Amino acid sequence: MTRATLAITLPDHVWITQVSTTFPDATFRILATVLGNESGFALVSLTGEGAPEIVESMNDHPQIAELTLVTWNEREATVHFETTTPLLLFCSREAGIPIRSPVEISDGEATVEATGSREQLSELTERLERFGFQFRVEQVAERFHEDRLLSGRQRELVLRAVERGYYDTPRRCSLSELADHLGIAKSTCSETLHRAEETIVKRFVEDLPGYDEGESPEEKLSVE
């Protein structure tokens, strides 16, 4: 599986673009969504000066069919609404890939995270282009199931090392004590732990923003 983070510039004709650019200092967080046949339902949390005015602007927009105010004050509000233009949800449905919540939107730009096969992600970007979205790929990372990340022997050794305090500060268990407990040679214990630690650290670094493995995020996402 592949996880991609996209920075998406929303089309001008969509309500969220018009409202968020009218209030550029506000942040909209789409917390949950449900897609109907021709409309979408969402729960959104918004933060910014003049939150009541932002809610009023949403409620007055012709693309908002219904809006219910859940909570609000001068800087924050949470609303449930129905919209006739859930374009991101349409793209997600047609590509067969879910978009992770929350989706954060500010001043006409959304940050979207999606996980699926490279083929599904490629299809998602094609759908976005067809609906008039402009986007750039911020990050692409391969996601592996935990059972595939380490071998059975490595996983068992790491678990025992954690349980016995080998990674505590200060350590409650030395490498020799850990090897004796497992009934293996100290050199074998050291080498196996090192290989497991190398895999875990590299996996962690791959998920860090700005990590570059020699190709751009767009190249990582492309499917031949």
Buried (B, 14 or more C-beta within 10 A) or exposed (E): EBBBBBBBBBBEEBBBBBBBBEBEEBBBBBBEBEBEEEBBBBBBBBBBEBBEBBBEBBBEBEBBEEBEBEEBEEEEBBBBBBBEBBBBBBBBBBBEBBBEBBBBBBBBBBBBBBBBEBEBBBBBBEBBEEBEBEBEBBBBBEEEEEEEBBBEEBBBBBEBBEEBBBBEEEBEBEBEBBBBBBEBEBEEBBEBBEBBBEBBEEBEEBEEEEEEEEEEBEEBBBEE
